[in-house]
Amino acid sequence: MRLFRKNQFHLSPEQKWERRYERLLLILSGVLLGIAFPPFPFPFPLLLFIGLVPYLKVIEKKKTLGEINRATYLTFFIFSLITLYWVGSWQKQADPFLMIGGMALIIVNPLFFLIPSTLLYFARKSFPKRDVIFLFPLFWITYEYLYMLTDLSFPWLTLGNGLAHFVVFIQIADVIGSVGISVVVIYINIFLLKAFKYYRTDKRRFVINLSSAAFIFLIVLSYGIIRYSTFKISKSTLKVGLIQPNLNPQEKWQGGNLFKLTGLYLHLSKKAADKGARLIVWPETALPVFLLDGSNQPVLDSIYKFINKNNVYLLTGMPDVKYYFRGDKIPPDALKAGGGAFYYTTYNGILLLSPRSSMIQRYGKMKLVPFAERVPFVDTFPVLGKIIKWGVGISGWNVGRDTTDFKIPASAADADYTGRDSVSIDGLVCYESIFPYFVTNFIRRGAKIIAVVTNDSWWGNSSGPYQHKEISVLRAVENRRTVIRAANGGISCIIDPLGRTVTESKFDTKTFIVGDVHLENTETLFTRYPLIIPNLASIISVWIFGFFILKKIKRN
């Protein structure tokens, strides 16, 4: 106890000043990273290139794992607080569980940043300390990648996402992806840290490190300028209409006049069809019912009447249910009902309805938001699903089984389209659009368009909807596909294959958008080989971890 007091409280004035100075540096890093992310406009994203410098300066001096990780937690708690404050919603009608979940996320999310800092500590104990900082970007990418694979995944703060407004710079995402851009950002920070370190003591090293940072930046920027100016966007197009009904999500799930709600969608869709739209897109969970369960046939009939009369295709987010009876292949996560007479699964889904056809294409969301849509580890601990549940009753969706590429006839596109039979569409539900590797699965199956249906109105007019929209810019550039977003209350938009927002709606507005979507055929290097960088980084990280353990065993 005395030792603890001596170390923690009996500090000299110089040591106290140094501790305060280090904390200010750590907080400064968190602030710089936080305000580099949307909705802060350009040039704020440029702060990412210096945002890690104060943090790296502090942890370079730390000797123990505890010191390094305490410093790491402080920086990334501030970062998370600034960028993710909106997750709790904090509106009058917000569900208390949502608020609790939002606070928990801000507290827990910084813990995942301890993965790269811990690996850095292991490396420092295994290799010469002077150069080991150059492995830090690989450790960081290992964290970003692993975070995307768990039940707790929430990879919102991938550093590359913060540069969405710097459209020219992120063009290299078609080669290295947004996670590769994170590598670029961190290396620039490291070289600037080294330059700062040698500024007064070694002019030669100062120039070398500053030049290295500038060289990386200029190489990536030059690639972007060339790609941006030479990329030829396909002339083949499909005219789409994006419907934004601007409904209060809490009130919608509490029930109401279903025919009146459907009428609102059809009214806006008619305006879009009159402007030439051949594909109409409604947002996530457009209607608060299982449209295909047989109990809502009049509503379904009214929708079919509209699409048949206007000869349009309807891609819509919609709750979906599937029933299984004796003799059927019953999924392991299906729930028992009817006294055991049948089983069922429910999905946060997407449906594609076609004119003059009874065939309905369906997709169940595969990446579910932790806690909000699915309780983590509920398969292992089913009791958690009974304890943790939203007031609006949507925290128990099943996980979708397979990527679905929605197909509409080639005749729906314009005369320049050279596809033989159909136009394939990648349908994503909300949160799925933040997973770069997941999206490439659809593109490799032939998807020409990335369609995102979402409901960001849960979060109000906060940073969340704007961040979510800008993350889609990275998906467009990585795969060179047009992204269309239909959001309940905003932001609905069309983003071209260069990451430029062609048109967008205002938040909290009842409206519709009609525009031409370019149909691209080529696959980018990132689309074909998305996992090169994260796999390489993970292999090196595992090797270093193993090397550290073996070295420790030998010492003992």
DOBASE-512584 format. One record per residue (C-alpha): x, y, z. Coordinates in steps of 0.2 Angstrom, whole numbers, padded with zeros to 4 digits, always signed. Layout:
// residues N
XYZ/...
// end
This chain:
// residues 556
+0000+0000+0000/+0014+0012+0004/+0022+0008-0012/+0006+0012-0021/+0005+0029-0013/+0023+0033-0016/+0021+0029-0034/+0004+0037-0037/+0003+0052-0025/+0020+0057-0019/+0025+0065-0035/+0037+0079-0037/+0031+0095-0045/+0040+0091-0061/+0032+0074-0062/+0015+0081-0059/+0018+0094-0073/+0024+0080-0084/+0008+0069-0080/-0004+0084-0084/+0006+0087-0100/+0004+0069-0106/-0014+0069-0102/-0017+0085-0112/-0007+0077-0127/-0018+0061-0126/-0034+0071-0125/-0028+0082-0139/-0026+0066-0150/-0043+0061-0146/-0050+0078-0151/-0041+0079-0167/-0046+0062-0172/-0064+0065-0167/-0066+0081-0177/-0058+0074-0192/-0073+0063-0194/-0090+0068-0203/-0100+0078-0201/-0085+0090-0200/-0082+0096-0218/-0065+0097-0228/-0052+0102-0223/-0055+0094-0205/-0051+0076-0212/-0033+0082-0214/-0032+0082-0195/-0031+0063-0196/-0013+0064-0203/-0007+0073-0187/-0020+0066-0175/-0011+0051-0169/+0006+0061-0166/+0003+0067-0148/-0004+0050-0143/+0011+0041-0151/+0023+0053-0143/+0016+0049-0126/+0016+0030-0127/+0034+0029-0134/+0039+0035-0117/+0029+0022-0107/+0037+0007-0101/+0024-0005-0094/+0009-0012-0103/-0003-0004-0090/+0004+0013-0093/+0003+0011-0112/-0015+0004-0111/-0021+0018-0099/-0015+0031-0111/-0023+0022-0125/-0039+0021-0117/-0040+0039-0113/-0036+0045-0131/-0049+0033-0139/-0062+0036-0125/-0062+0055-0131/-0062+0049-0149/-0077+0038-0146/-0086+0051-0136/-0085+0064-0150/-0089+0053-0164/-0101+0040-0156/-0111+0051-0144/-0126+0049-0155/-0128+0031-0152/-0139+0033-0137/-0151+0043-0147/-0155+0055-0132/-0172+0060-0139/-0188+0062-0130/-0195+0045-0136/-0179+0036-0136/-0180+0018-0129/-0171+0018-0112/-0162+0002-0117/-0155+0012-0132/-0148+0025-0121/-0140+0012-0110/-0133+0003-0125/-0126+0020-0131/-0117+0024-0115/-0110+0006-0114/-0103+0007-0132/-0094+0023-0128/-0086+0015-0113/-0082-0002-0120/-0077+0003-0138/-0060+0011-0133/-0056-0006-0125/-0054-0013-0143/-0040+0000-0146/-0030-0009-0133/-0026-0023-0146/-0014-0013-0156/-0006-0005-0141/-0004-0022-0132/+0004-0029-0148/+0016-0014-0149/+0021-0018-0131/+0024-0036-0135/+0035-0031-0150/+0045-0019-0140/+0049-0033-0128/+0055-0044-0143/+0064-0032-0155/+0074-0016-0155/+0064-0003-0147/+0069+0011-0159/+0061+0004-0175/+0047-0006-0168/+0034+0009-0170/+0034+0005-0188/+0025-0011-0185/+0011-0002-0176/+0001+0001-0192/+0000-0018-0195/-0006-0020-0177/-0019-0007-0180/-0026-0016-0195/-0026-0032-0186/-0038-0024-0173/-0049-0016-0187/-0051-0032-0196/-0054-0043-0180/-0066-0031-0174/-0077-0034-0190/-0078-0053-0186/-0085-0054-0169/-0103-0053-0162/-0098-0036-0154/-0092-0029-0171/-0095-0010-0173/-0081-0005-0185/-0087+0013-0187/-0071+0021-0182/-0060+0013-0196/-0048+0028-0199/-0050+0027-0218/-0069+0031-0215/-0064+0048-0208/-0057+0054-0225/-0073+0051-0235/-0074+0070-0238/-0056+0070-0246/-0063+0061-0262/-0047+0063-0272/-0036+0055-0259/-0047+0040-0256/-0047+0035-0274/-0033+0022-0269/-0047+0013-0260/-0050+0003-0276/-0033-0005-0273/-0031-0006-0254/-0048-0002-0247/-0053+0009-0233/-0042-0002-0221/-0027+0001-0232/-0030+0020-0231/-0029+0017-0212/-0011+0010-0215/-0007+0026-0225/-0014+0038-0212/-0004+0029-0198/+0013+0029-0207/+0011+0047-0211/+0008+0050-0192/+0023+0040-0187/+0035+0049-0199/+0029+0066-0193/+0032+0060-0175/+0050+0055-0180/+0052+0072-0189/+0046+0081-0173/+0057+0071-0162/+0073+0075-0172/+0068+0093-0176/+0081+0101-0164/+0094+0087-0163/+0097+0079-0180/+0092+0090-0195/+0096+0075-0207/+0084+0063-0199/+0071+0077-0198/+0072+0080-0216/+0072+0061-0220/+0056+0058-0209/+0047+0074-0215/+0051+0069-0233/+0045+0051-0230/+0028+0058-0224/+0026+0070-0238/+0031+0056-0251/+0018+0044-0245/+0005+0058-0245/+0009+0064-0262/+0010+0046-0270/-0007+0042-0264/-0014+0060-0269/-0006+0058-0286/-0014+0041-0289/-0030+0049-0284/-0029+0064-0296/-0024+0052-0310/-0038+0040-0306/-0051+0054-0303/-0047+0062-0320/-0045+0047-0331/-0059+0034-0324/-0072+0032-0338/-0089+0030-0330/-0101+0018-0339/-0114+0026-0351/-0126+0012-0347/-0139+0018-0334/-0154+0013-0324/-0166+0027-0318/-0170+0024-0299/-0182+0033-0287/-0177+0034-0269/-0191+0036-0257/-0189+0046-0240/-0205+0045-0230/-0198+0054-0215/-0208+0044-0202/-0205+0044-0183/-0198+0026-0181/-0204+0025-0163/-0222+0029-0168/-0222+0018-0183/-0218+0003-0173/-0231+0007-0161/-0244+0003-0174/-0256+0013-0184/-0266+0014-0200/-0256+0002-0212/-0266+0007-0227/-0262+0026-0224/-0244+0022-0221/-0243+0012-0238/-0253+0026-0246/-0239+0038-0242/-0226+0027-0249/-0236+0024-0265/-0239+0043-0267/-0221+0047-0266/-0217+0032-0278/-0230+0038-0291/-0220+0055-0292/-0204+0045-0294/-0212+0034-0308/-0219+0049-0317/-0201+0056-0318/-0195+0040-0327/-0189+0029-0312/-0189+0010-0317/-0183+0004-0300/-0191+0011-0284/-0182+0009-0267/-0191+0011-0250/-0180+0012-0234/-0177-0001-0221/-0192-0009-0213/-0203+0002-0223/-0219-0006-0215/-0219-0013-0197/-0227-0029-0202/-0222-0046-0210/-0229-0042-0227/-0228-0059-0234/-0235-0069-0219/-0253-0070-0227/-0261-0058-0215/-0258-0042-0225/-0264-0048-0242/-0274-0032-0246/-0259-0021-0242/-0248-0032-0254/-0261-0032-0267/-0261-0012-0267/-0243-0012-0269/-0244-0025-0284/-0257-0014-0292/-0246+0001-0291/-0230-0008-0298/-0240-0017-0312/-0249-0001-0317/-0233+0009-0318/-0222-0005-0324/-0209-0002-0310/-0199-0014-0299/-0199-0011-0280/-0184-0015-0269/-0189-0012-0251/-0183-0015-0234/-0196-0025-0225/-0198-0037-0210/-0198-0055-0216/-0203-0071-0209/-0201-0089-0214/-0211-0104-0208/-0204-0122-0207/-0215-0138-0204/-0211-0156-0202/-0201-0163-0216/-0193-0146-0220/-0175-0142-0217/-0176-0132-0201/-0162-0119-0197/-0154-0122-0180/-0158-0104-0174/-0177-0106-0179/-0190-0104-0165/-0203-0116-0160/-0222-0110-0161/-0239-0117-0162/-0235-0129-0148/-0221-0137-0158/-0232-0139-0174/-0220-0127-0184/-0204-0116-0183/-0201-0099-0189/-0187-0087-0192/-0188-0068-0194/-0177-0056-0203/-0173-0038-0205/-0175-0041-0224/-0176-0034-0241/-0189-0039-0254/-0189-0036-0273/-0206-0036-0281/-0208-0036-0300/-0222-0031-0311/-0233-0045-0318/-0224-0058-0308/-0228-0067-0292/-0210-0071-0289/-0203-0061-0274/-0184-0061-0271/-0179-0060-0253/-0164-0056-0242/-0161-0057-0224/-0149-0045-0216/-0133-0055-0211/-0123-0041-0201/-0134-0037-0186/-0131-0022-0175/-0125-0028-0158/-0139-0027-0145/-0150-0016-0156/-0154-0030-0168/-0147-0045-0160/-0140-0049-0143/-0121-0054-0144/-0118-0072-0140/-0136-0076-0139/-0134-0093-0147/-0122-0098-0133/-0132-0090-0119/-0151-0090-0125/-0156-0082-0108/-0148-0065-0114/-0161-0064-0128/-0175-0063-0114/-0166-0051-0103/-0160-0038-0116/-0174-0032-0128/-0179-0016-0136/-0195-0008-0131/-0200-0008-0150/-0197-0027-0150/-0184-0028-0164/-0169-0035-0155/-0171-0053-0159/-0169-0054-0178/-0161-0070-0185/-0145-0069-0195/-0148-0070-0214/-0140-0086-0222/-0133-0080-0239/-0129-0065-0250/-0142-0062-0262/-0140-0052-0278/-0157-0045-0284/-0160-0046-0302/-0171-0036-0313/-0172-0038-0332/-0160-0029-0343/-0174-0021-0352/-0177-0010-0337/-0160-0001-0341/-0157+0011-0355/-0153+0006-0373/-0134+0007-0369/-0134-0008-0357/-0125-0023-0364/-0129-0035-0351/-0137-0051-0358/-0151-0056-0346/-0152-0045-0330/-0146-0031-0319/-0139-0037-0303/-0141-0027-0287/-0132-0028-0270/-0145-0025-0257/-0138-0020-0240/-0148-0016-0224/-0141-0001-0215/-0126-0006-0204/-0120-0019-0217/-0113-0005-0228/-0099-0001-0215/-0091-0018-0219/-0079-0017-0234/-0075-0035-0235/-0093-0041-0234/-0099-0029-0248/-0086-0037-0260/-0095-0054-0259/-0110-0046-0268/-0099-0037-0281/-0090-0053-0286/-0107-0061-0289/-0110-0048-0302/-0119-0034-0293/-0119-0018-0304/-0127-0007-0290/-0125-0006-0272/-0142-0002-0264/-0143+0003-0245/-0159+0004-0237/-0158+0012-0220/-0167+0020-0205/-0155+0033-0197/-0170+0042-0190/-0167+0033-0173/-0153+0045-0170/-0161+0061-0174/-0151+0075-0183/-0135+0070-0175/-0118+0065-0182/-0123+0047-0185/-0134+0049-0201/-0120+0060-0209/-0106+0048-0204/-0116+0033-0211/-0119+0041-0227/-0101+0046-0230/-0095+0028-0226/-0104+0023-0241/-0093+0034-0251/-0079+0022-0247/-0089+0007-0253/-0092+0016-0270/-0074+0019-0273/-0068+0002-0267/-0079-0007-0279/-0081+0007-0293/-0100+0005-0291/-0114+0018-0289/-0121+0017-0271/-0140+0022-0269/-0146+0025-0252/-0165+0026-0247/-0166+0032-0229/-0182+0034-0219/-0178+0052-0213/-0162+0055-0222/-0149+0055-0229/-0155+0047-0246/-0143+0050-0260/-0134+0044-0276/-0115+0042-0275/-0106+0038-0291/-0091+0026-0293/-0079+0040-0290/-0086+0044-0273/-0095+0060-0278/-0112+0063-0271/-0123+0066-0286/-0138+0071-0277/-0144+0070-0259/-0159+0074-0248/-0160+0084-0233/-0162+0076-0216/-0179+0076-0208/-0188+0079-0224/-0202+0070-0233/-0196+0068-0251/-0190+0058-0265/-0175+0057-0277/-0174+0052-0295/-0158+0049-0304/-0148+0039-0316/-0137+0025-0309/-0122+0020-0319/-0120+0001-0322/-0102-0004-0320/-0095-0021-0325/-0076-0021-0320/-0069-0028-0304/-0056-0018-0294/-0041-0025-0287/-0049-0023-0270/-0065-0032-0275/-0055-0047-0281/-0042-0048-0267/-0049-0038-0252/-0041-0048-0238/-0022-0046-0243/-0018-0032-0231/-0028-0038-0216/-0022-0056-0218/-0004-0051-0219/-0006-0039-0204/-0014-0053-0194/-0001-0066-0198/+0013-0054-0193/+0003-0049-0177/+0001-0067-0172/+0019-0071-0176/+0025-0057-0164/+0013-0062-0151/+0019-0080-0152/+0037-0074-0152/+0034-0064-0136/+0026-0079-0127/+0040-0091-0132/+0053-0078-0127/+0044-0076-0110/+0044-0095-0107/+0062-0096-0111/+0066-0083-0098/+0056-0092-0085/
// end
